[in-house]
Structure formats: C-alpha cells, structure tokens
Amino acid sequence: MPGLAAAAAAVLLAFGAHAVWPAVPAMSFAVGLGILAANLPGLSAAVTGGLAPGLRFSAKTLMRAGIVLLGARLSLGELAGLGWQALVLTVLLVLAAFAGTYLLARLFRLPGEQPLLLAAGFAICGASAVAAVAAARGSRYRDAAAPVALVTLCGTLAIAVLPALMQPAGLTAQTFGFWVGASVHDVGQVVAAAQTAGPAALAVAVVVKLVRVAMLAPVVAAVTLHGRRARRCTAGNAAGGHAGPRPPVVPLFLAGFLAMVLLRSTGWLPLPVLFVLGILQDLLLAAALFALGASVRLRELAHSSLPALAAALLAWLLVAALGLAAAGLAGV
C-alpha cells in the first residue's frame, strides 16, 4: 500500500504539472518524478525500502492493465481509413526502425535485453512498448528503467524539435502530421507535437500513431516466441534435452489488448465509456511509468549508460529520418 499510495500521489502531481505545462505530456512528468524520487536523499531510501513492493506491483501489474486498455484507442475502421499505401509505409517504417535501433544498440554493445527494449520503444509506442516487451520476455522491471528513461527523453525532445522544422522543411499540415505520427514515440507526445500545426495535422498524426501502436501485438508475439525458443534450447541443453514449461506465445495482457481492439472496432462502446477507459488507461500507465522511473539511479546511469544515450540519440535521428521519408511517400 505505501508504494501504491506514492504512485497515486505522483500521478496527481504529473497530471497537475501537465495542466500547467500542457506541451509536456503527463507520462513524461511521471517518469521524471520517479527518477527524482529515486535520486533525492531521503526519498531514495524509501523507494528501495518500504515503497518497493508497491512500486514493483505498479511497474508490472498496472502497466499490463494499462496496455490492455490501450487497445480501446484502436479501431480497425480508423486504421483502414488511412489508405493501403500509408498503412504499408507505416508498417515498413516500424520494421525498419525496430531493426535499425536494435543494430545501433548492439553496435554500442548495450547489455542484456536493452537492444530489444530500446528497439520496441523507438519503433512502436515509447515506454508502453518497452514495458510490454519486458513483460513478455520476463525481464526484471529494473532492466527496463534505462530504456524507458531514454525513450521518454528523446520523445520529449521531439515535441520541441519537430514543430520547429516544419516551416524550414516546407511541409504541409497533413505531411507534418504523418511525420509526427510516424516518428514520435508516446501517444501523448504525438498529440503535443502535432497540435502545433492545427487539427488537420493532429488527425493524421493520431491515426498514423495508432497504426504503430497496432504493431505492438505482432512484435510482442514475435519476441515472445523467440524468447521461448531460446529458453527451450537453453533448458534442453542444461537438462539433457528436457525443457521446462513454456510460456504462452501470446501473453494474457496482449490477448486483452487485442480483445479491446476488436471490441472498440464493433462500435458497441459508447463515447462516455471510451472516455472513462482513456482516463483509466492514462492513470494506470502514469503510475507504472513513475515506478519504472523510480528504478533509475542517475549515478549508475552516468557511469554505465553513456553508450545507451549515444545509441538512443542516433536511433531518434534514424526514426525521424525514416518518418520524414515515409511522410513524403505517403502523399496524404
């Protein structure tokens, strides 16, 4: 309970700060508050002590619940309305961004599953994708802390940088919206960046972003299957060919995400219910991101994650370049 209460207080502060500075998404504030709590004298001891069980629950269980509700933002009809050419370009963009970020992270010799987590975050939907892949792979929530911090940092930078480049690049509102939706990580960050160019840009940006979010399901299923095969081989070699029980190809939270997409697509959910689900999703994800941020130790990050920072910044530039190219080809 103490950890959950701390997460709830952080959520209130994050949304309060977002109300004062609307250009910065509440999710970014939530991650920042978690990092602050983990590194301030006095609070850091509580984070690793009495608050730890509740924060672990928030980072795992609440994150999975938030990802399930994220499916309520997706409608198959809206995705189809984008047009087949734009859909194909967006899917190819996600695959290229995933592969490029993964290779950059491997080039910088990032440890463990950080390359995979960074690739998911930059290619799909930011911190939510990092947490979804970490949950599917069975990673410790602390392992996802640095990728979450880095993808949040780069997504927040994009809110300022991309609108400043719209006029010098000679982009129309719709093309700019496609670029934002194709290259900015978190849904809230997409809205914050695209709304600077008006409602036409925002409408295109949100739909393109939802196509990227829809890629969460096949990507998580693929990395889960890969992890299952790797564990089966490892366990089989260690046990003389007898592997232990295998995790499901489609984790329960991912099945819930897909079920919410289908339910939203039926049109049975009235707008007030969708509004409430959207608020609940934001609250759950903000609490989970605060907990993930609370596992970031800046001193450790400074000593061990300079290569990760370099890889993340290069990946950010790569995704932005791929998104701009896709926006030019889409012809929206």
N, C-alpha and C positions, 0 to 999 in steps of 0.2 A: 503493500500500500504506500509506503513513503516514496518509492520510486515512481509509482503511477501518479501520485499527487504532484511530484516535482515535474513530471512530463506534462500534466494538465496545466500547471502554472506557467510552464514555458510556452505551451500552445496559446494561452491567453495573451502572454506578452508578445509572442510572434505576430498574432493577428492584430493586436493593438499597434505594434510598430508598423505593420503593413498599412493600417488605416491612416497613419501619419505620413508614411512614405510609400504611396501606392505603387511607385515604379519598381520597388523591390518586393518580390513575392514572399508570402508568409513562410513558405518552405525554406527559403534562403535564410530568413531570420531564425527559423527553428534550428537549422544546422549550426548557425553562428552562436546561438545561445548555448547549445550543447557543448561546442568547443570552448566557449568562455567558461562554462561551469566546470569543465574538466581541467582547466588550467589556472583557475584562480585559487590562491592559497585559502585554505579552509573549506571551500566548496569541493575541491578536488578529492579531499579525504572522504567526504560524504558520498561522492559519486562512486568511488571504489569500495565504499563500506555499506552503510545501511540502505542506500538508494540502488545498489547494484541489482538486486533481484527484480525490482520493478522496471528498471531500465532494460534489462535483458528481455523481459516479457514484452515491453513496448517495441523493442527493435525487431523482435521475431514475430510474435503473435499479432500485434496491432498492425505491423507492416503488411503481413499476409492478408489480414482483413481489409486493409485499405486498397491493396491491389485487386482483391475481388470486386470491391465497389468501383474501382477504376473502370471496370468493364461497362458500367452503366453510362459512361460517357460516349460509348461507341455504338453507332448504328450502321448496319450493313448498307442501308439505303444511302446514308450520307457518304460513305466511302465510295459507293458505286457512282454517285453523282459527280465525283471529281473527274471522271473520264478515264478510259482504259490506259491512255498514253501516260497521263500523270500518275496513275496508280503504279504502272510498271516502272516508271522512272523512280518513284519513291521507294519501291521495294528494292530495286537495284542499288539505290543510294544507301539504304540501310545495310545491305550486304557488303558493299564496298567500304562503308565507314567502319563496320564491325571488323572486317579483315584488316583494313589499314591501321586502325587503332591497336588491334591485337599485335600486329607485326611491329609497330613502333614500340609498344610496351616490352615485347620480347627483345627487341634491339637494345633497349636500355636495361635489359636483364632485371626486370622487376620480379620480385619473389612470388612464389606460391601461385595463387589464382588471381593476383592483381591484374595481369593482362586480360583475362577473360572478363573480369568485373568492369574494368575501365572500358573495354570494347562494348559491353552491353550498355553502359551508362551513356557513352557518347553517341552510339548508333541509334538507340531506341528512345528512352524517355527518362534519362537522367538517373537521379538517386533511386527512384522506384525500380528501375530495371536492374541497377546494381544489387539492390536488396532481393529482388525476385530471383536473380541468378544465384546469389549467395545462398538463399534459402533452398533452392532446388539442388544445389551441389552439396548442401550440408556444411557450408563454411561457417566458421565462428563469426559472430556479428562484429567482433573487433577487426577481423580481416577485411571487412567491407568499409571500415571507417575512413581510411585514406582515399579510396576511390570515390566515396560519397562526397568528401570534402573537396576533392579536386574537380569533380564534375559540377558541383554546385558553384565553385569559384568561377569556372570557365563559362557556365551558363549565365551567371550574374554579369560577367564582363560583356557577354554578347548583348545584353539589354542596352548597354550604353554604346557599344561599338557599331552594331549593325544599323540602327537608325541614322547614325552619323555618316554612314557610307551610302545611304540610299540616293541622295541627290548627286554626289560625285560620280556614282556608277550609272546614273541616268535610268533608274529602274522605275517602272510604273508601280502603282499601288498593289496591283494583283501579283506582279512578279516579285515585288518585295515581300509580300505576304507568303508566297510559296517559299522563298529563300529562308525566311524566318522559321516557318513550319518545318522545313527540311533540315535545318542546321542547329536550331536552339534545342536544348535538352529537355527541360522540365516544361510541363503544360503551362504552369503559371508564368514561367519565364517567356514562353512563346506569346502569351497574351500581353504581357507587359511590353515586349518589344514591338509586336505587330500593331497594337492600338495607336502607336505614334503616327502611323500612316493612314488612319481612318478605318471605318467599318468594312470597306471592301477588302483591304489588306488583312484585317483581322479574320474575316470569314474564311478566306483561302488558307491562312496560316493554321487555323484551328483544324480544318479538315485534313490538311496535309499532315499535321502533327498526329491526328488520330490514326492515320494510316500507319505511321511509325509505331504508335502505341499498339496497334493490332499485331505488329510483328513480334510483340513480346511473347505471344503464345508459341509460335513455331520455334523461335530462338531458344526459349527456356526448355521446350521439349527436346530440342536437339542437344543442348548442353547436358541435360539430364541423362539422355540416352548414352552420350559419350562418357559421362562420369560413371554410369552404371557398368558399361563395358570395361572401363579402366579398373574399377574396383573389383569386378568379377575376375579379371585377369590376375590382379594382384593377390586377391584372396585365393584363387585357384592355385597359383604358384606357391603361396605360403602354406596351403593346406593339402598339397599333393593333388590338386585338380578339383577339390570340392569347394566351390564358392558358397558364401553365406547367403542369406536372404537378400533379394534385390529390391531397391526402392522402385516405386512406380515410374513409368516413363512420363506420365502426366501427373505432377503433384496435385494434391487436393485443392490448394489455393488457385492453381492455374485452371483447373476444371471449373471452379467457381467463377473465375474471371470470364471464361468462355460462356458459361451459363448466363451471366449477366449481360454479355454482348447480345446473345440470342434473345433474351427477354426484352432488352431495350429495342431490338430490331422489330419485335412484334407490334410495337406501338401500344401495348397494354398498360404501360406505366404512365400515369398522368404527369403533367408538368410539376405539380406540387411534390409528388413523390420523388421525381428526379432531382428536384431542388434540394430536398432533405437528404437524399443519398449523396449528392455532391458535397454538401456541407459536412456530412459524417465522414466521407472519404478524406476530405481535406484535414479534418481534425485528427483522424487516425494516422494519416501519413505524416502530419506535422509532429505528432507525439513520437512516432517511430524515428523520424529524422533527428529530432532532438536527442533521442537515446543514442543513435549512431554517432552524432556529433560529440556526445559526451565520452566516447571511447577514443577520441583523437587527442594524443599528447603532442603538443606543439614542439616540445624539445626533441622527442623521438622523431617526429616528422621532419624537423630541420636536419637532423643528423643522418637519417636513413632514406628520406624520400625526395631528395633533390632530383635524382633520375626520374622519379614518378612525376614530379612537377614539370620537368622538361618534356617528358612523353605526353603529358596531358595537354600542354600548350601547343605542341606540334599536332596532336590529334584534333584539337579545337580548330586550328587553321585548316587542317585537311578536311574536316567535316564542313566547315564554312565554304571552302572552295568547291567541294562536291555539290553542296546545296545550291550554290550560285549557278554552277553549270547545269544542274537539273532544272532550276527555275528558268534558265534561258531556253532550254529544250522543250519545256512543258507547253509553252505557248498559251498560258492562262490569261 
